[in-house]
């Protein structure tokens, strides 16, 4: 079952994109957010979780969809390509400093929504 429906996406106040485009981007956006949350909702039921964390998670998915839609890409290769451009005999490439500031696959907005939920915690649990 998907984490987010098209109607929820619109109700959360995100800019309208076509439902077909939303459905195309949803699986990859869900995978990216799952990855940064260490697949928390693969183990626990999203709909039974506390409202605040559930809503923030859904907003993170929506923000990731918008990010992919804005960039027109869903992979690191697509997002950061081309590293060089050639027009005729002239070729322009990125400096090392430019390469360090490349876009990441995770939307900063999605991370902002998840920031205060505990889903980004990377510490070691104590028994």
C-alpha positions in Angstrom: 0.0 0.0 0.0 1.4 3.4 -0.9 2.3 5.9 1.8 0.6 8.8 0.2 -2.4 9.3 -2.2 -2.7 12.0 -4.8 -5.6 13.6 -2.8 -3.4 13.7 0.4 -0.6 15.3 -1.7 -2.9 18.1 -2.8 -4.5 18.4 0.7 -1.0 18.9 2.2 -0.8 22.0 0.1 1.8 20.9 -2.4 1.7 22.3 -5.9 -0.6 20.4 -8.2 1.1 18.0 -10.7 -0.7 15.6 -12.9 -1.9 12.4 -11.2 0.0 10.3 -13.8 3.2 12.1 -12.9 2.5 11.8 -9.2 2.0 8.0 -9.6 5.2 7.8 -11.6 7.3 9.6 -9.0 5.7 8.1 -5.8 7.6 4.8 -5.8 11.0 6.3 -6.1 10.2 9.1 -3.6 9.0 6.5 -1.2 12.2 4.5 -1.6 14.4 7.6 -1.0 12.5 8.6 2.2 12.4 4.9 3.3 16.2 4.8 2.9 16.8 7.9 5.1 14.3 6.7 7.8 16.0 3.2 7.8 12.8 1.6 6.5 10.9 2.4 9.8 7.5 2.1 8.2 8.3 -1.2 6.5 8.4 -2.6 10.1 5.6 -0.5 11.7 2.1 0.5 10.5 2.2 4.1 9.4 -1.6 4.6 10.0 -1.3 3.5 13.6 1.6 5.8 14.4 1.2 9.1 16.2 -0.4 11.8 14.1 2.5 14.3 14.1 5.1 11.7 12.9 2.7 10.3 10.3 1.9 13.7 8.9 5.6 14.8 8.8 6.5 11.5 7.0 3.8 12.1 4.4 5.0 15.7 3.9 8.5 14.3 3.4 7.2 12.0 0.7 5.3 14.9 -0.9 8.4 17.1 -0.8 10.5 14.4 -2.4 7.9 14.1 -5.2 8.0 17.8 -5.8 11.8 17.8 -5.7 11.9 15.1 -8.4 9.3 16.9 -10.4 11.2 20.2 -10.2 14.5 18.6 -11.3 12.9 16.4 -13.9 15.0 13.5 -12.6 14.8 10.6 -10.1 18.4 9.3 -10.0 21.8 10.8 -9.0 23.0 10.3 -12.5 20.1 12.3 -14.0 20.2 15.0 -11.3 23.9 15.7 -11.7 24.4 15.1 -15.4 26.1 16.4 -17.5 29.4 17.0 -15.7 30.8 18.2 -19.0 29.2 19.9 -22.0 30.6 19.9 -25.5 29.5 22.2 -28.2 31.5 21.8 -31.4 35.2 21.6 -30.4 34.6 23.4 -27.1 34.2 21.4 -24.0 33.4 22.8 -20.5 33.6 20.7 -17.4 33.0 21.1 -13.7 35.8 22.0 -11.3 36.4 19.8 -8.3 34.8 22.5 -6.1 31.6 22.4 -8.3 31.5 18.6 -8.1 31.5 18.7 -4.3 28.3 20.9 -4.3 26.3 18.6 -6.6 22.6 18.1 -5.8 21.8 15.1 -3.7 19.0 12.7 -4.3 17.3 13.5 -1.0 15.3 16.7 -0.9 16.4 19.1 1.8 12.7 19.9 2.4 12.0 16.2 3.0 14.8 16.1 5.6 13.4 19.3 7.2 10.0 17.6 7.7 11.6 14.5 9.2 14.1 16.4 11.4 12.0 16.5 14.6 10.3 13.1 14.3 13.1 10.8 15.5 13.1 9.0 12.2 16.5 10.3 11.3 18.1 9.0 14.5 21.4 7.1 13.9 22.5 6.4 17.4 22.9 3.1 19.1 20.1 1.8 21.4 20.8 0.9 25.0 19.3 -2.3 26.3 
